[in-house]
Amino acid sequence: MHPITHTLDLAYGHYCTAQVARELGDKRLADELEGRSRLWINAFDPATGLLRDSEYYEGGKWNYSFRLLHDMRARIALAGGDDAFVDMLDAFFGFGAGAVTQPGRFPSAPEMPPVTCSTGSRG
């Protein structure tokens, strides 16, 4: 099993190479590579609406889920459409979350809330 980032890098590489092949008139290769560029969907977890976590820590499913620059239309559709996708982005970036307060100079454990920006969760 590959890290999710490897899957996404290959999908994007296949997409870009397909564009070159198409410009060079190689329709067969372009079609094959475009098909491979959509294999990222195998990393989608319908239970969460996000891409799966990687077995290697390079980021999390929230980070990976917004990285499909070449196929965002399909990613948005899998999220349930524009409104659902915007809601996911709002959750990821903390829109609507409470204000952040700065801990003191030597913070106690209760002053240190869980990190939220890379996970999309709010505590």
C-alpha positions in Angstrom: 0.0 0.0 0.0 1.3 3.4 -0.9 0.9 6.6 1.0 -2.1 8.7 -0.1 0.3 11.4 -1.2 1.9 8.9 -3.6 -1.6 8.1 -5.1 -2.4 11.8 -5.5 1.0 12.6 -7.0 0.6 9.8 -9.6 -3.0 10.9 -10.4 -1.8 14.4 -11.1 1.2 13.2 -13.1 -1.0 11.0 -15.2 -3.3 14.0 -15.8 -0.5 16.3 -16.9 1.1 13.7 -19.1 -2.2 13.0 -20.7 -2.5 16.7 -21.7 0.9 16.5 -23.4 0.0 13.2 -25.2 -3.2 14.8 -26.4 -1.4 17.8 -27.8 1.0 15.5 -29.6 -1.9 13.6 -31.1 -1.6 10.4 -29.2 -5.3 9.9 -28.3 -4.9 6.3 -27.1 -2.2 7.2 -24.6 -4.0 10.4 -23.5 -7.2 8.4 -22.9 -5.3 5.7 -20.9 -3.5 8.3 -18.8 -6.7 10.3 -18.1 -8.3 7.1 -16.9 -5.4 6.5 -14.5 -5.6 10.1 -13.4 -9.1 9.3 -11.9 -7.8 6.4 -9.9 -7.5 8.7 -6.9 -11.1 7.8 -6.2 -9.9 4.5 -4.7 -8.6 6.6 -1.8 -12.1 8.0 -1.1 -13.8 6.9 2.1 -17.6 7.3 1.7 -18.1 6.8 5.4 -16.3 10.1 6.2 -16.6 12.0 2.8 -12.9 12.5 2.9 -9.9 10.7 1.5 -8.4 8.0 3.7 -5.7 8.7 6.1 -2.2 7.6 5.0 -0.4 4.8 6.9 2.6 7.3 6.7 2.2 10.6 8.5 2.6 13.3 6.0 -0.7 14.9 6.6 -4.2 13.8 7.4 -7.3 13.0 5.5 -8.5 16.6 5.8 -5.3 17.8 4.1 -5.4 15.2 1.3 -9.1 15.8 0.6 -8.6 19.2 -0.9 -5.6 18.5 -3.0 -7.2 17.2 -6.2 -6.5 20.2 -8.4 -6.9 18.3 -11.6 -10.2 16.7 -10.7 -12.0 19.0 -8.3 -15.3 18.7 -10.1 -15.4 14.9 -9.2 -14.2 15.6 -5.7 -16.9 18.2 -5.1 -19.5 15.8 -6.5 -18.3 13.0 -4.1 -18.7 15.5 -1.2 -22.3 15.9 -2.1 -22.1 19.1 -4.2 -21.0 22.6 -3.8 -22.7 23.4 -0.5 -21.5 20.3 1.2 -18.0 20.9 -0.1 -18.0 24.5 1.1 -19.2 23.2 4.5 -16.2 20.8 4.6 -13.8 23.7 3.7 -15.3 25.8 6.4 -14.8 23.0 9.0 -11.2 22.5 7.8 -10.3 26.2 8.1 -12.3 26.7 11.4 -14.9 29.1 10.0 -17.4 29.6 12.7 -15.2 28.2 15.4 -14.8 30.1 18.7 -12.1 32.7 19.0 -8.6 31.5 19.8 -7.1 32.7 23.0 -3.4 32.8 23.6 -2.0 30.7 26.4 0.0 32.3 29.2 3.8 32.2 29.2 3.9 28.8 31.0 0.6 27.3 30.1 -1.0 24.6 32.1 -2.5 21.6 30.3 -6.1 22.9 30.4 -4.9 26.1 28.6 -3.6 24.0 25.7 -6.5 22.9 23.5 -6.1 20.2 20.9 -4.6 21.2 17.6 -7.4 21.6 15.0 -6.1 23.2 11.8 -4.7 20.0 10.3 -7.5 17.7 11.3 -10.5 19.8 10.6 -12.0 18.8 13.9 -13.0 21.3 16.5 -11.7 19.6 19.6 
